[in-house]
Amino acid sequence: MIRCAAVAGLGVALLPDHACVADLRSGALVRVLPDWRGQEGIVHLIFTTHTGLPPLVRPWIDLLAAHFATAGLFSG
């Protein structure tokens, strides 16, 4: 909703790159403070089972961890 409000011209928004990269590329959104970045955070993965992970989940987690550690992953 915040992204939609910003695209509609209702104000400035702090959004993660992956949520607005298409709008930035199309010009629907523009960076108003290009040298400023929000605080880095932590990503949590939550699982509903305690009995182990399916075989492909561990490599997927490792891939996510590697990519989230990469600066500018989504901004292309």
All heavy atoms as a GROMACS GRO file, in nm:
protein
  565
    1MET      N    1   0.081  -0.118   0.000
    1MET     CA    2   0.000   0.000   0.000
    1MET      C    3   0.086   0.125   0.000
    1MET      O    4   0.050   0.224  -0.063
    1MET     CB    5  -0.094  -0.002   0.119
    1MET     CG    6  -0.198  -0.113   0.108
    1MET     SD    7  -0.333  -0.099   0.225
    1MET     CE    8  -0.411   0.049   0.172
    2ILE      N    9   0.199   0.118   0.071
    2ILE     CA   10   0.288   0.233   0.075
    2ILE      C   11   0.346   0.260  -0.064
    2ILE      O   12   0.354   0.375  -0.108
    2ILE     CB   13   0.398   0.214   0.180
    2ILE    CG1   14   0.336   0.210   0.320
    2ILE    CG2   15   0.504   0.322   0.171
    2ILE    CD1   16   0.431   0.168   0.429
    3ARG      N   17   0.384   0.154  -0.133
    3ARG     CA   18   0.437   0.171  -0.268
    3ARG      C   19   0.332   0.233  -0.359
    3ARG      O   20   0.360   0.325  -0.436
    3ARG     CB   21   0.484   0.036  -0.324
    3ARG     CG   22   0.550   0.050  -0.463
    3ARG     CD   23   0.572  -0.086  -0.529
    3ARG     NE   24   0.450  -0.161  -0.549
    3ARG     CZ   25   0.362  -0.138  -0.647
    3ARG    NH1   26   0.383  -0.041  -0.734
    3ARG    NH2   27   0.253  -0.212  -0.657
    4CYS      N   28   0.211   0.182  -0.351
    4CYS     CA   29   0.102   0.235  -0.434
    4CYS      C   30   0.076   0.383  -0.404
    4CYS      O   31   0.052   0.462  -0.495
    4CYS     CB   32  -0.026   0.154  -0.413
    4CYS     SG   33  -0.017  -0.013  -0.480
    5ALA      N   34   0.081   0.420  -0.278
    5ALA     CA   35   0.062   0.560  -0.241
    5ALA      C   36   0.173   0.647  -0.298
    5ALA      O   37   0.147   0.756  -0.349
    5ALA     CB   38   0.055   0.573  -0.089
    6ALA      N   39   0.297   0.598  -0.292
    6ALA     CA   40   0.408   0.674  -0.348
    6ALA      C   41   0.395   0.688  -0.499
    6ALA      O   42   0.416   0.796  -0.554
    6ALA     CB   43   0.540   0.608  -0.311
    7VAL      N   44   0.357   0.580  -0.567
    7VAL     CA   45   0.338   0.585  -0.713
    7VAL      C   46   0.226   0.683  -0.747
    7VAL      O   47   0.233   0.754  -0.848
    7VAL     CB   48   0.308   0.444  -0.769
    7VAL    CG1   49   0.261   0.451  -0.914
    7VAL    CG2   50   0.431   0.355  -0.757
    8ALA      N   51   0.125   0.692  -0.661
    8ALA     CA   52   0.014   0.785  -0.684
    8ALA      C   53   0.051   0.929  -0.653
    8ALA      O   54  -0.030   1.019  -0.670
    8ALA     CB   55  -0.107   0.742  -0.601
    9GLY      N   56   0.174   0.951  -0.604
    9GLY     CA   57   0.219   1.088  -0.577
    9GLY      C   58   0.176   1.142  -0.442
    9GLY      O   59   0.175   1.262  -0.421
   10LEU      N   60   0.145   1.052  -0.348
   10LEU     CA   61   0.095   1.096  -0.218
   10LEU      C   62   0.206   1.127  -0.118
   10LEU      O   63   0.177   1.171  -0.007
   10LEU     CB   64   0.000   0.992  -0.160
   10LEU     CG   65  -0.125   0.966  -0.244
   10LEU    CD1   66  -0.209   0.855  -0.182
   10LEU    CD2   67  -0.207   1.094  -0.260
   11GLY      N   68   0.331   1.102  -0.153
   11GLY     CA   69   0.439   1.135  -0.062
   11GLY      C   70   0.563   1.050  -0.084
   11GLY      O   71   0.572   0.972  -0.178
   12VAL      N   72   0.657   1.066   0.006
   12VAL     CA   73   0.784   0.994   0.002
   12VAL      C   74   0.768   0.865   0.081
   12VAL      O   75   0.701   0.862   0.184
   12VAL     CB   76   0.896   1.082   0.064
   12VAL    CG1   77   1.028   1.007   0.069
   12VAL    CG2   78   0.911   1.211  -0.015
   13ALA      N   79   0.832   0.757   0.035
   13ALA     CA   80   0.820   0.628   0.102
   13ALA      C   81   0.958   0.563   0.114
   13ALA      O   82   1.042   0.578   0.026
   13ALA     CB   83   0.727   0.536   0.023
   14LEU      N   84   0.978   0.492   0.223
   14LEU     CA   85   1.097   0.410   0.241
   14LEU      C   86   1.057   0.267   0.205
   14LEU      O   87   0.978   0.205   0.276
   14LEU     CB   88   1.147   0.417   0.385
   14LEU     CG   89   1.264   0.326   0.421
   14LEU    CD1   90   1.387   0.359   0.336
   14LEU    CD2   91   1.296   0.339   0.569
   15LEU      N   92   1.109   0.218   0.092
   15LEU     CA   93   1.069   0.087   0.040
   15LEU      C   94   1.193   0.002   0.013
   15LEU      O   95   1.296   0.055  -0.028
   15LEU     CB   96   0.991   0.103  -0.090
   15LEU     CG   97   0.861   0.181  -0.083
   15LEU    CD1   98   0.814   0.217  -0.223
   15LEU    CD2   99   0.757   0.098  -0.010
   16PRO      N  100   1.182  -0.129   0.030
   16PRO     CA  101   1.294  -0.216  -0.010
   16PRO      C  102   1.306  -0.220  -0.162
   16PRO      O  103   1.207  -0.209  -0.233
   16PRO     CB  104   1.254  -0.353   0.047
   16PRO     CG  105   1.107  -0.348   0.064
   16PRO     CD  106   1.071  -0.204   0.089
   17ASP      N  107   1.428  -0.234  -0.208
   17ASP     CA  108   1.454  -0.234  -0.353
   17ASP      C  109   1.366  -0.332  -0.428
   17ASP      O  110   1.309  -0.300  -0.532
   17ASP     CB  111   1.600  -0.267  -0.382
   17ASP     CG  112   1.695  -0.155  -0.346
   17ASP    OD1  113   1.648  -0.043  -0.320
   17ASP    OD2  114   1.816  -0.181  -0.342
   18HIS      N  115   1.353  -0.455  -0.375
   18HIS     CA  116   1.278  -0.557  -0.448
   18HIS      C  117   1.130  -0.522  -0.462
   18HIS      O  118   1.064  -0.572  -0.551
   18HIS     CB  119   1.294  -0.694  -0.383
   18HIS     CG  120   1.228  -0.708  -0.250
   18HIS    ND1  121   1.289  -0.669  -0.133
   18HIS    CD2  122   1.106  -0.754  -0.216
   18HIS    CE1  123   1.206  -0.693  -0.032
   18HIS    NE2  124   1.095  -0.743  -0.080
   19ALA      N  125   1.079  -0.434  -0.379
   19ALA     CA  126   0.938  -0.396  -0.386
   19ALA      C  127   0.912  -0.285  -0.487
   19ALA      O  128   0.797  -0.264  -0.526
   19ALA     CB  129   0.888  -0.353  -0.248
   20CYS      N  130   1.016  -0.215  -0.529
   20CYS     CA  131   0.991  -0.100  -0.616
   20CYS      C  132   1.086  -0.091  -0.736
   20CYS      O  133   1.083   0.008  -0.808
   20CYS     CB  134   0.999   0.029  -0.535
   20CYS     SG  135   1.157   0.057  -0.455
   21VAL      N  136   1.166  -0.194  -0.759
   21VAL     CA  137   1.264  -0.185  -0.868
   21VAL      C  138   1.197  -0.161  -1.003
   21VAL      O  139   1.247  -0.081  -1.083
   21VAL     CB  140   1.356  -0.309  -0.869
   21VAL    CG1  141   1.281  -0.435  -0.906
   21VAL    CG2  142   1.473  -0.289  -0.963
   22ALA      N  143   1.084  -0.224  -1.031
   22ALA     CA  144   1.016  -0.203  -1.159
   22ALA      C  145   0.966  -0.059  -1.171
   22ALA      O  146   0.977   0.002  -1.278
   22ALA     CB  147   0.900  -0.301  -1.175
   23ASP      N  148   0.913  -0.005  -1.062
   23ASP     CA  149   0.865   0.134  -1.065
   23ASP      C  150   0.980   0.232  -1.079
   23ASP      O  151   0.966   0.337  -1.144
   23ASP     CB  152   0.785   0.165  -0.938
   23ASP     CG  153   0.655   0.089  -0.932
   23ASP    OD1  154   0.584   0.084  -1.034
   23ASP    OD2  155   0.623   0.034  -0.825
   24LEU      N  156   1.096   0.202  -1.021
   24LEU     CA  157   1.214   0.288  -1.038
   24LEU      C  158   1.261   0.283  -1.183
   24LEU      O  159   1.292   0.388  -1.242
   24LEU     CB  160   1.326   0.243  -0.944
   24LEU     CG  161   1.304   0.275  -0.797
   24LEU    CD1  162   1.407   0.201  -0.711
   24LEU    CD2  163   1.312   0.425  -0.771
   25ARG      N  164   1.264   0.165  -1.240
   25ARG     CA  165   1.309   0.151  -1.380
   25ARG      C  166   1.215   0.219  -1.478
   25ARG      O  167   1.258   0.276  -1.578
   25ARG     CB  168   1.325   0.004  -1.416
   25ARG     CG  169   1.445  -0.060  -1.351
   25ARG     CD  170   1.461  -0.204  -1.391
   25ARG     NE  171   1.580  -0.260  -1.327
   25ARG     CZ  172   1.595  -0.387  -1.299
   25ARG    NH1  173   1.502  -0.475  -1.331
   25ARG    NH2  174   1.705  -0.429  -1.239
   26SER      N  175   1.083   0.214  -1.450
   26SER     CA  176   0.986   0.274  -1.541
   26SER      C  177   0.973   0.425  -1.523
   26SER      O  178   0.916   0.493  -1.608
   26SER     CB  179   0.848   0.211  -1.520
   26SER     OG  180   0.791   0.257  -1.397
   27GLY      N  181   1.026   0.476  -1.412
   27GLY     CA  182   1.013   0.619  -1.384
   27GLY      C  183   0.891   0.654  -1.302
   27GLY      O  184   0.868   0.771  -1.271
   28ALA      N  185   0.810   0.554  -1.265
   28ALA     CA  186   0.693   0.580  -1.182
   28ALA      C  187   0.735   0.629  -1.043
   28ALA      O  188   0.663   0.706  -0.979
   28ALA     CB  189   0.607   0.455  -1.170
   29LEU      N  190   0.852   0.584  -0.998
   29LEU     CA  191   0.912   0.632  -0.873
   29LEU      C  192   1.051   0.684  -0.903
   29LEU      O  193   1.117   0.637  -0.995
   29LEU     CB  194   0.922   0.519  -0.769
   29LEU     CG  195   0.793   0.467  -0.710
   29LEU    CD1  196   0.823   0.348  -0.617
   29LEU    CD2  197   0.719   0.575  -0.633
   30VAL      N  198   1.096   0.780  -0.825
   30VAL     CA  199   1.232   0.831  -0.835
   30VAL      C  200   1.293   0.835  -0.696
   30VAL      O  201   1.222   0.853  -0.596
   30VAL     CB  202   1.238   0.972  -0.898
   30VAL    CG1  203   1.190   0.969  -1.042
   30VAL    CG2  204   1.159   1.072  -0.817
   31ARG      N  205   1.424   0.816  -0.689
   31ARG     CA  206   1.493   0.828  -0.560
   31ARG      C  207   1.509   0.976  -0.529
   31ARG      O  208   1.563   1.051  -0.609
   31ARG     CB  209   1.631   0.763  -0.567
   31ARG     CG  210   1.625   0.613  -0.582
   31ARG     CD  211   1.766   0.554  -0.573
   31ARG     NE  212   1.765   0.414  -0.606
   31ARG     CZ  213   1.744   0.316  -0.518
   31ARG    NH1  214   1.722   0.347  -0.392
   31ARG    NH2  215   1.744   0.190  -0.556
   32VAL      N  216   1.461   1.016  -0.412
   32VAL     CA  217   1.474   1.157  -0.375
   32VAL      C  218   1.598   1.182  -0.290
   32VAL      O  219   1.644   1.295  -0.282
   32VAL     CB  220   1.347   1.209  -0.303
   32VAL    CG1  221   1.229   1.212  -0.398
   32VAL    CG2  222   1.315   1.130  -0.179
   33LEU      N  223   1.651   1.079  -0.228
   33LEU     CA  224   1.775   1.089  -0.151
   33LEU      C  225   1.866   0.974  -0.195
   33LEU      O  226   1.883   0.874  -0.125
   33LEU     CB  227   1.747   1.080   0.000
   33LEU     CG  228   1.658   1.190   0.058
   33LEU    CD1  229   1.618   1.157   0.201
   33LEU    CD2  230   1.727   1.324   0.051
   34PRO      N  231   1.929   0.985  -0.312
   34PRO     CA  232   2.001   0.871  -0.370
   34PRO      C  233   2.120   0.821  -0.288
   34PRO      O  234   2.157   0.706  -0.302
   34PRO     CB  235   2.046   0.922  -0.507
   34PRO     CG  236   2.040   1.070  -0.497
   34PRO     CD  237   1.934   1.102  -0.397
   35ASP      N  238   2.178   0.904  -0.205
   35ASP     CA  239   2.294   0.861  -0.126
   35ASP      C  240   2.255   0.805   0.010
   35ASP      O  241   2.341   0.763   0.086
   35ASP     CB  242   2.391   0.977  -0.107
   35ASP     CG  243   2.451   1.023  -0.240
   35ASP    OD1  244   2.466   0.937  -0.330
   35ASP    OD2  245   2.481   1.142  -0.254
   36TRP      N  246   2.128   0.806   0.043
   36TRP     CA  247   2.082   0.759   0.174
   36TRP      C  248   2.024   0.619   0.161
   36TRP      O  249   1.955   0.587   0.065
   36TRP     CB  250   1.976   0.854   0.229
   36TRP     CG  251   1.938   0.822   0.370
   36TRP    CD1  252   2.002   0.864   0.482
   36TRP    CD2  253   1.828   0.743   0.413
   36TRP    NE1  254   1.939   0.814   0.593
   36TRP    CE2  255   1.831   0.739   0.554
   36TRP    CE3  256   1.729   0.673   0.347
   36TRP    CZ2  257   1.739   0.669   0.629
   36TRP    CZ3  258   1.636   0.603   0.421
   36TRP    CH2  259   1.641   0.603   0.561
   37ARG      N  260   2.051   0.535   0.259
   37ARG     CA  261   1.996   0.399   0.263
   37ARG      C  262   1.937   0.374   0.400
   37ARG      O  263   1.986   0.426   0.500
   37ARG     CB  264   2.105   0.293   0.239
   37ARG     CG  265   2.170   0.301   0.102
   37ARG     CD  266   2.073   0.251  -0.006
   37ARG     NE  267   2.132   0.251  -0.137
   37ARG     CZ  268   2.113   0.345  -0.229
   37ARG    NH1  269   2.040   0.450  -0.202
   37ARG    NH2  270   2.167   0.336  -0.347
   38GLY      N  271   1.833   0.293   0.406
   38GLY     CA  272   1.774   0.254   0.533
   38GLY      C  273   1.867   0.160   0.609
   38GLY      O  274   1.964   0.108   0.554
   39GLN      N  275   1.835   0.138   0.732
   39GLN     CA  276   1.914   0.050   0.816
   39GLN      C  277   1.902  -0.094   0.767
   39GLN      O  278   1.794  -0.138   0.728
   39GLN     CB  279   1.864   0.060   0.960
   39GLN     CG  280   1.941  -0.023   1.058
   39GLN     CD  281   1.889  -0.005   1.200
   39GLN    OE1  282   1.789   0.060   1.223
   39GLN    NE2  283   1.959  -0.063   1.294
   40GLU      N  284   2.013  -0.167   0.768
   40GLU     CA  285   2.009  -0.307   0.730
   40GLU      C  286   1.934  -0.386   0.837
   40GLU      O  287   1.936  -0.351   0.954
   40GLU     CB  288   2.150  -0.363   0.715
   40GLU     CG  289   2.220  -0.310   0.592
   40GLU     CD  290   2.354  -0.378   0.569
   40GLU    OE1  291   2.378  -0.486   0.625
   40GLU    OE2  292   2.432  -0.321   0.493
   41GLY      N  293   1.865  -0.490   0.795
   41GLY     CA  294   1.787  -0.569   0.888
   41GLY      C  295   1.824  -0.716   0.880
   41GLY      O  296   1.921  -0.755   0.817
   42ILE      N  297   1.743  -0.793   0.944
   42ILE     CA  298   1.762  -0.938   0.949
   42ILE      C  299   1.644  -1.003   0.880
   42ILE      O  300   1.530  -0.961   0.897
   42ILE     CB  301   1.770  -0.984   1.096
   42ILE    CG1  302   1.892  -0.923   1.164
   42ILE    CG2  303   1.773  -1.136   1.104
   42ILE    CD1  304   1.897  -0.950   1.313
   43VAL      N  305   1.670  -1.106   0.804
   43VAL     CA  306   1.565  -1.183   0.740
   43VAL      C  307   1.551  -1.315   0.815
   43VAL      O  308   1.649  -1.383   0.842
   43VAL     CB  309   1.599  -1.211   0.592
   43VAL    CG1  310   1.496  -1.302   0.528
   43VAL    CG2  311   1.611  -1.080   0.516
   44HIS      N  312   1.428  -1.349   0.851
   44HIS     CA  313   1.402  -1.474   0.922
   44HIS      C  314   1.325  -1.568   0.830
   44HIS      O  315   1.233  -1.527   0.761
   44HIS     CB  316   1.316  -1.449   1.047
   44HIS     CG  317   1.383  -1.366   1.150
   44HIS    ND1  318   1.466  -1.419   1.245
   44HIS    CD2  319   1.381  -1.233   1.173
   44HIS    CE1  320   1.512  -1.323   1.323
   44HIS    NE2  321   1.462  -1.209   1.280
   45LEU      N  322   1.362  -1.694   0.830
   45LEU     CA  323   1.288  -1.798   0.760
   45LEU      C  324   1.222  -1.885   0.865
   45LEU      O  325   1.288  -1.932   0.958
   45LEU     CB  326   1.381  -1.882   0.673
   45LEU     CG  327   1.452  -1.807   0.560
   45LEU    CD1  328   1.551  -1.899   0.490
   45LEU    CD2  329   1.351  -1.752   0.462
   46ILE      N  330   1.094  -1.905   0.854
   46ILE     CA  331   1.018  -1.979   0.954
   46ILE      C  332   0.962  -2.105   0.889
   46ILE      O  333   0.903  -2.099   0.782
   46ILE     CB  334   0.906  -1.892   1.013
   46ILE    CG1  335   0.966  -1.768   1.078
   46ILE    CG2  336   0.822  -1.971   1.112
   46ILE    CD1  337   0.866  -1.665   1.120
   47PHE      N  338   0.977  -2.217   0.957
   47PHE     CA  339   0.931  -2.344   0.905
   47PHE      C  340   0.824  -2.402   0.997
   47PHE      O  341   0.828  -2.382   1.118
   47PHE     CB  342   1.049  -2.443   0.894
   47PHE     CG  343   1.159  -2.391   0.806
   47PHE    CD1  344   1.266  -2.325   0.860
   47PHE    CD2  345   1.151  -2.406   0.669
   47PHE    CE1  346   1.366  -2.275   0.779
   47PHE    CE2  347   1.251  -2.356   0.588
   47PHE     CZ  348   1.359  -2.290   0.643
   48THR      N  349   0.732  -2.476   0.940
   48THR     CA  350   0.620  -2.531   1.018
   48THR      C  351   0.646  -2.672   1.068
   48THR      O  352   0.560  -2.730   1.132
   48THR     CB  353   0.492  -2.533   0.932
   48THR    OG1  354   0.516  -2.613   0.817
   48THR    CG2  355   0.451  -2.394   0.890
   49THR      N  356   0.762  -2.726   1.040
   49THR     CA  357   0.792  -2.862   1.083
   49THR      C  358   0.920  -2.868   1.164
   49THR      O  359   1.010  -2.787   1.143
   49THR     CB  360   0.803  -2.958   0.962
   49THR    OG1  361   0.831  -3.088   1.010
   49THR    CG2  362   0.910  -2.915   0.867
   50HIS      N  363   0.926  -2.960   1.256
   50HIS     CA  364   1.047  -2.981   1.335
   50HIS      C  365   1.119  -3.109   1.292
   50HIS      O  366   1.219  -3.147   1.351
   50HIS     CB  367   1.013  -2.993   1.485
   50HIS     CG  368   0.954  -2.869   1.541
   50HIS    ND1  369   1.031  -2.759   1.574
   50HIS    CD2  370   0.827  -2.835   1.572
   50HIS    CE1  371   0.953  -2.664   1.622
   50HIS    NE2  372   0.829  -2.708   1.622
   51THR      N  373   1.069  -3.176   1.192
   51THR     CA  374   1.119  -3.309   1.156
   51THR      C  375   1.221  -3.305   1.042
   51THR      O  376   1.240  -3.405   0.975
   51THR     CB  377   1.002  -3.400   1.117
   51THR    OG1  378   0.934  -3.341   1.006
   51THR    CG2  379   0.907  -3.419   1.233
   52GLY      N  380   1.283  -3.194   1.019
   52GLY     CA  381   1.382  -3.186   0.912
   52GLY      C  382   1.327  -3.115   0.789
   52GLY      O  383   1.208  -3.091   0.776
   53LEU      N  384   1.417  -3.082   0.701
   53LEU     CA  385   1.382  -3.006   0.582
   53LEU      C  386   1.385  -3.096   0.459
   53LEU      O  387   1.468  -3.186   0.450
   53LEU     CB  388   1.483  -2.893   0.561
   53LEU     CG  389   1.496  -2.792   0.673
   53LEU    CD1  390   1.610  -2.695   0.642
   53LEU    CD2  391   1.366  -2.715   0.691
   54PRO      N  392   1.296  -3.071   0.362
   54PRO     CA  393   1.307  -3.143   0.235
   54PRO      C  394   1.445  -3.116   0.173
   54PRO      O  395   1.504  -3.010   0.198
   54PRO     CB  396   1.195  -3.082   0.150
   54PRO     CG  397   1.097  -3.028   0.249
   54PRO     CD  398   1.180  -2.983   0.366
   55PRO      N  399   1.497  -3.207   0.094
   55PRO     CA  400   1.634  -3.195   0.042
   55PRO      C  401   1.666  -3.065  -0.031
   55PRO      O  402   1.778  -3.017  -0.023
   55PRO     CB  403   1.646  -3.315  -0.053
   55PRO     CG  404   1.545  -3.412  -0.006
   55PRO     CD  405   1.433  -3.331   0.053
   56LEU      N  406   1.571  -3.007  -0.102
   56LEU     CA  407   1.600  -2.885  -0.178
   56LEU      C  408   1.590  -2.757  -0.096
   56LEU      O  409   1.630  -2.651  -0.143
   56LEU     CB  410   1.506  -2.877  -0.299
   56LEU     CG  411   1.527  -2.984  -0.405
   56LEU    CD1  412   1.425  -2.968  -0.517
   56LEU    CD2  413   1.668  -2.978  -0.460
   57VAL      N  414   1.540  -2.765   0.026
   57VAL     CA  415   1.522  -2.644   0.105
   57VAL      C  416   1.655  -2.588   0.152
   57VAL      O  417   1.677  -2.466   0.149
   57VAL     CB  418   1.426  -2.669   0.223
   57VAL    CG1  419   1.420  -2.548   0.316
   57VAL    CG2  420   1.287  -2.703   0.171
   58ARG      N  421   1.747  -2.671   0.197
   58ARG     CA  422   1.877  -2.622   0.247
   58ARG      C  423   1.952  -2.544   0.140
   58ARG      O  424   2.001  -2.434   0.166
   58ARG     CB  425   1.960  -2.739   0.300
   58ARG     CG  426   2.093  -2.697   0.360
   58ARG     CD  427   2.073  -2.638   0.497
   58ARG     NE  428   2.111  -2.498   0.499
   58ARG     CZ  429   2.091  -2.416   0.601
   58ARG    NH1  430   2.032  -2.456   0.710
   58ARG    NH2  431   2.128  -2.291   0.595
   59PRO      N  432   1.964  -2.595   0.015
   59PRO     CA  433   2.031  -2.515  -0.088
   59PRO      C  434   1.958  -2.383  -0.116
   59PRO      O  435   2.021  -2.282  -0.145
   59PRO     CB  436   2.030  -2.605  -0.212
   59PRO     CG  437   2.014  -2.742  -0.159
   59PRO     CD  438   1.935  -2.730  -0.033
   60TRP      N  439   1.826  -2.384  -0.107
   60TRP     CA  440   1.747  -2.262  -0.128
   60TRP      C  441   1.779  -2.161  -0.019
   60TRP      O  442   1.798  -2.042  -0.047
   60TRP     CB  443   1.598  -2.298  -0.130
   60TRP     CG  444   1.507  -2.181  -0.146
   60TRP    CD1  445   1.487  -2.106  -0.257
   60TRP    CD2  446   1.422  -2.126  -0.045
   60TRP    NE1  447   1.395  -2.008  -0.232
   60TRP    CE2  448   1.353  -2.018  -0.102
   60TRP    CE3  449   1.397  -2.158   0.088
   60TRP    CZ2  450   1.261  -1.942  -0.032
   60TRP    CZ3  451   1.305  -2.082   0.158
   60TRP    CH2  452   1.240  -1.977   0.099
   61ILE      N  453   1.788  -2.206   0.105
   61ILE     CA  454   1.824  -2.117   0.216
   61ILE      C  455   1.964  -2.060   0.194
   61ILE      O  456   1.987  -1.939   0.213
   61ILE     CB  457   1.817  -2.193   0.351
   61ILE    CG1  458   1.671  -2.226   0.384
   61ILE    CG2  459   1.881  -2.111   0.463
   61ILE    CD1  460   1.657  -2.320   0.503
   62ASP      N  461   2.059  -2.144   0.154
   62ASP     CA  462   2.195  -2.097   0.129
   62ASP      C  463   2.198  -1.994   0.016
   62ASP      O  464   2.270  -1.894   0.025
   62ASP     CB  465   2.286  -2.215   0.095
   62ASP     CG  466   2.305  -2.310   0.212
   62ASP    OD1  467   2.281  -2.268   0.329
   62ASP    OD2  468   2.342  -2.426   0.188
   63LEU      N  469   2.119  -2.017  -0.088
   63LEU     CA  470   2.111  -1.922  -0.199
   63LEU      C  471   2.054  -1.788  -0.151
   63LEU      O  472   2.109  -1.682  -0.183
   63LEU     CB  473   2.024  -1.978  -0.311
   63LEU     CG  474   2.005  -1.889  -0.433
   63LEU    CD1  475   2.134  -1.879  -0.513
   63LEU    CD2  476   1.892  -1.941  -0.519
   64LEU      N  477   1.946  -1.792  -0.074
   64LEU     CA  478   1.890  -1.669  -0.020
   64LEU      C  479   1.991  -1.594   0.066
   64LEU      O  480   2.006  -1.471   0.055
   64LEU     CB  481   1.765  -1.699   0.063
   64LEU     CG  482   1.638  -1.734  -0.014
   64LEU    CD1  483   1.527  -1.770   0.084
   64LEU    CD2  484   1.595  -1.620  -0.102
   65ALA      N  485   2.059  -1.666   0.154
   65ALA     CA  486   2.157  -1.603   0.241
   65ALA      C  487   2.267  -1.535   0.161
   65ALA      O  488   2.306  -1.422   0.190
   65ALA     CB  489   2.215  -1.706   0.337
   66ALA      N  490   2.315  -1.601   0.058
   66ALA     CA  491   2.421  -1.543  -0.025
   66ALA      C  492   2.372  -1.419  -0.099
   66ALA      O  493   2.442  -1.319  -0.108
   66ALA     CB  494   2.472  -1.647  -0.124
   67HIS      N  495   2.250  -1.426  -0.151
   67HIS     CA  496   2.198  -1.313  -0.229
   67HIS      C  497   2.156  -1.195  -0.142
   67HIS      O  498   2.175  -1.081  -0.182
   67HIS     CB  499   2.082  -1.359  -0.318
   67HIS     CG  500   2.130  -1.433  -0.438
   67HIS    ND1  501   2.142  -1.375  -0.561
   67HIS    CD2  502   2.171  -1.561  -0.454
   67HIS    CE1  503   2.188  -1.464  -0.648
   67HIS    NE2  504   2.206  -1.578  -0.584
   68PHE      N  505   2.102  -1.220  -0.025
   68PHE     CA  506   2.067  -1.109   0.062
   68PHE      C  507   2.191  -1.039   0.114
   68PHE      O  508   2.187  -0.922   0.150
   68PHE     CB  509   1.978  -1.155   0.179
   68PHE     CG  510   1.832  -1.151   0.147
   68PHE    CD1  511   1.765  -1.266   0.111
   68PHE    CD2  512   1.762  -1.032   0.151
   68PHE    CE1  513   1.630  -1.262   0.080
   68PHE    CE2  514   1.627  -1.027   0.120
   68PHE     CZ  515   1.561  -1.142   0.084
   69ALA      N  516   2.304  -1.108   0.117
   69ALA     CA  517   2.429  -1.047   0.161
   69ALA      C  518   2.492  -0.962   0.051
   69ALA      O  519   2.582  -0.884   0.076
   69ALA     CB  520   2.527  -1.156   0.204
   70THR      N  521   2.442  -0.974  -0.074
   70THR     CA  522   2.495  -0.901  -0.186
   70THR      C  523   2.432  -0.762  -0.195
   70THR      O  524   2.310  -0.751  -0.208
   70THR     CB  525   2.466  -0.976  -0.319
   70THR    OG1  526   2.521  -1.107  -0.309
   70THR    CG2  527   2.526  -0.905  -0.438
   71ALA      N  528   2.513  -0.659  -0.187
   71ALA     CA  529   2.462  -0.522  -0.196
   71ALA      C  530   2.400  -0.499  -0.333
   71ALA      O  531   2.456  -0.538  -0.435
   71ALA     CB  532   2.573  -0.422  -0.171
   72GLY      N  533   2.285  -0.436  -0.338
   72GLY     CA  534   2.222  -0.401  -0.463
   72GLY      C  535   2.163  -0.518  -0.539
   72GLY      O  536   2.143  -0.510  -0.658
   73LEU      N  537   2.133  -0.626  -0.470
   73LEU     CA  538   2.080  -0.746  -0.534
   73LEU      C  539   1.963  -0.715  -0.626
   73LEU      O  540   1.958  -0.759  -0.739
   73LEU     CB  541   2.038  -0.849  -0.430
   73LEU     CG  542   1.954  -0.968  -0.478
   73LEU    CD1  543   2.039  -1.056  -0.568
   73LEU    CD2  544   1.902  -1.045  -0.362
   74PHE      N  545   1.866  -0.641  -0.578
   74PHE     CA  546   1.743  -0.619  -0.653
   74PHE      C  547   1.745  -0.494  -0.739
   74PHE      O  548   1.661  -0.476  -0.823
   74PHE     CB  549   1.625  -0.612  -0.557
   74PHE     CG  550   1.604  -0.740  -0.481
   74PHE    CD1  551   1.640  -0.751  -0.349
   74PHE    CD2  552   1.549  -0.850  -0.544
   74PHE    CE1  553   1.621  -0.869  -0.280
   74PHE    CE2  554   1.531  -0.970  -0.476
   74PHE     CZ  555   1.566  -0.979  -0.343
   75SER      N  556   1.838  -0.404  -0.715
   75SER     CA  557   1.836  -0.278  -0.788
   75SER      C  558   1.896  -0.288  -0.928
   75SER      O  559   1.879  -0.198  -1.007
   75SER     CB  560   1.906  -0.169  -0.708
   75SER     OG  561   2.039  -0.206  -0.681
   76GLY      N  562   1.963  -0.399  -0.957
   76GLY     CA  563   2.012  -0.429  -1.091
   76GLY      C  564   2.090  -0.319  -1.151
   76GLY      O  565   2.106  -0.296  -1.261
   0.00000   0.00000   0.00000
